[in-house]
């Protein structure tokens, strides 16, 4: 009897923790509920990754930021939109890896977590387009 109560108590705690960290209605993540497996890499490694055959390139900034300049070949899905996951799933092939970036790396880390939770293989650009441009890499309009 005590063992059964302990199992139920542990189960309730796990469910409460997962619900506390993830709000699926908003498609946003406050804190990771599970370990994430995406890679965060520097500019040179990111450039090599996006040159690989089959890689999908995702810009998760706003439309205004994207129009000011983006990495060639990128598609835009704003991570701050409430339906980010739905939009990303609609444009991305789950069978192909995804390289994701934003301005500084914060939003793309959040996007990488959300995509990782959907089963995508994700590479995140550390430092975003700020680091990209600091390394002399170009953006297109």
C-alpha positions in Angstrom: 0.0 0.0 0.0 2.8 2.4 0.9 4.7 1.5 -2.3 1.6 2.3 -4.4 1.1 5.6 -2.7 4.8 6.5 -3.3 4.5 5.6 -7.0 1.4 7.8 -7.3 3.0 10.7 -5.5 6.1 10.6 -7.7 3.9 10.4 -10.8 2.0 13.5 -9.7 5.2 15.4 -9.0 6.5 14.6 -12.5 3.3 15.7 -14.2 3.2 18.9 -12.1 6.8 19.7 -13.0 6.2 19.2 -16.8 3.1 21.3 -16.7 4.8 24.0 -14.8 7.6 24.4 -17.4 5.8 23.9 -20.7 2.7 25.8 -21.9 1.7 23.9 -25.1 -1.1 26.3 -25.9 1.3 29.2 -26.3 4.0 27.1 -27.9 6.5 28.7 -25.6 8.9 27.2 -23.1 9.7 28.9 -19.8 12.3 26.4 -18.8 13.3 23.1 -20.4 11.2 20.2 -19.1 13.5 17.7 -20.6 17.1 17.6 -21.6 17.6 19.1 -25.1 19.9 17.7 -27.6 20.5 20.5 -30.1 24.0 21.8 -30.8 25.1 25.4 -30.4 28.1 26.3 -32.6 30.2 29.2 -33.6 30.1 31.1 -36.8 32.6 29.0 -38.8 31.0 25.7 -37.8 27.5 27.1 -38.5 28.7 28.3 -42.0 30.0 24.8 -42.7 26.7 23.3 -41.4 24.5 25.4 -43.6 26.6 24.6 -46.6 25.8 20.9 -46.1 23.4 19.3 -48.5 19.9 19.0 -47.1 20.3 21.5 -44.3 17.4 23.8 -43.7 18.1 27.4 -42.6 15.6 29.1 -40.3 15.7 32.7 -39.2 13.5 33.2 -36.1 13.6 37.0 -35.8 10.8 39.4 -36.7 9.9 40.3 -40.3 11.4 43.7 -39.9 14.8 42.2 -38.8 14.7 39.7 -41.6 14.1 42.4 -44.2 17.1 44.4 -42.9 19.3 41.5 -43.7 19.4 37.7 -43.3 21.7 34.8 -44.1 21.2 33.7 -47.7 18.7 30.9 -48.1 16.9 31.4 -44.8 13.2 31.1 -44.3 11.5 33.2 -41.7 9.3 32.0 -38.8 9.2 34.4 -35.9 9.7 32.5 -32.6 7.8 35.2 -30.7 4.6 34.4 -32.5 2.2 32.2 -30.5 1.9 29.7 -33.3 5.6 29.4 -33.9 5.7 25.6 -33.6 2.8 25.1 -36.0 4.3 27.4 -38.6 7.7 25.9 -38.3 6.4 22.3 -38.7 4.5 23.5 -41.8 7.6 24.7 -43.5 10.3 22.4 -42.2 11.0 18.8 -43.2 11.5 16.7 -40.1 13.7 14.3 -42.1 16.3 17.0 -42.7 18.4 18.9 -40.1 17.7 22.5 -39.3 20.1 25.4 -38.6 18.5 28.2 -36.7 19.6 31.7 -35.8 18.4 35.1 -34.5 20.0 38.4 -33.6 22.0 37.4 -30.6 21.3 33.7 -30.0 18.7 33.9 -27.2 15.6 33.5 -29.4 17.2 30.9 -31.5 18.1 28.9 -28.4 14.4 29.0 -27.5 13.4 28.0 -31.0 16.0 25.2 -31.0 14.5 23.8 -27.8 11.0 23.9 -29.2 12.1 22.3 -32.5 14.2 19.7 -30.7 11.1 18.8 -28.7 9.3 18.2 -32.0 11.9 15.7 -33.1 14.1 17.9 -35.4 17.9 17.7 -35.4 18.9 21.3 -34.7 22.1 23.4 -34.9 21.9 26.9 -33.2 24.2 29.8 -34.1 25.9 31.0 -31.0 25.8 34.9 -31.0 23.3 35.1 -33.9 23.8 37.6 -36.7 25.8 39.9 -34.4 28.5 37.2 -34.3 28.0 36.4 -38.0 28.7 40.0 -39.0 31.5 40.4 -36.5 33.3 37.5 -38.3 32.9 39.4 -41.7 30.1 37.2 -43.0 27.5 38.9 -45.1 23.7 39.2 -45.0 21.3 39.5 -48.0 18.2 41.6 -48.3 
